[in-house]
Amino acid sequence: MTTLIKPGEVVNTGIYRPAPVTARFDVNQISPHIKDSEERFLQPLLGVALYNDMIAQQNALESNYNPAVGAIVNKFIAPAPAIYETLWTSFLLRYIAYAVYYEVLPYLTIQVSSKGIYQNDSEFAQNAGVSGVRFLQDNMMQRIDNLKPLIENFLCANKTDLPLFDAKNCPCEDDCGHCHTDCGCGYWNMTGKHCHTCETKKNTSTNIIFYS
C-alpha cells in the first residue's frame, strides 16, 4: 500500500460518503489520481515521516464507518497509535477525499482515447463542460482550505502523541523557540502576531522580522 486512502473509501456509499459523488461511481476512475493528490495536499501537511508511518500502519482492509453498507472497520487498529484513528475520522478521511475529487474532476469531463480528446456525454445527461469543472473545483478547494487549518491545529495540539510530526512549524512556536498556545508566529500562521516572550514580530510569508 503506497497511499493512505483507498479508492473505495473515497466513494463509500450511504450517508457517510466523504466525496460528493453518486453511489454508483466507478472507483477505477479515482485510483490513478490518489497518489498525486496525497503528494500535493497531504504529505506536505503531515511531513514525510508521519505520512509514511500512517501508510505503513493502516489496516490492510478498506475502512468503513457506514453501518448501512457493512460491518464497521477502523482505519487504524492496535498496535497503531490511537491518535491516528482520531486524526483520520475527524479530518483526514474528508480532506483526502476532497483532494482526490478535486484532482479527478477534469478527467471525468474530458477524456482521452486513441481517437483524441473528447467530452464524455451520456444518453440521459449532458456534459457540464470545462466551466462546470471549474465551478466544482472552486467549491471543493474551499472545503480543502477550510479543513487545512483544522488539521494543522490538531497536529500541533497533539504533537506529544505524534512524535514523527515535525512540530517546529506549529503556530504556537514563536521566533524565540518558546511555545505559547495563543501565539501565532509559526510557519503556517501568516498574521504575524506579537509573541509574548519575543520583542519581534515576523511576517512569515516574507520572513521579514519587524522589531517593536
Protein Blocks (a to p, Z undefined) as FASTA:
>chain_A
ZZfbdfklmmogcjklmbacdfklcfklmmmmmmmmmmmmmmmmnopklmmmmmmmpcfb
dcdfbfkloccddfbdcfbdfklmmmmmmmmmmmmmmmmmmmmmmmmmpccdfkbccddd
dfkbccebjmlmmmmmmmmmmmmmmmmmmmmmmmmmmmmmmmmbcfklpmklcfkopacf
kbcfbfklmnlpacfkbcbdcdfknopacdZZ
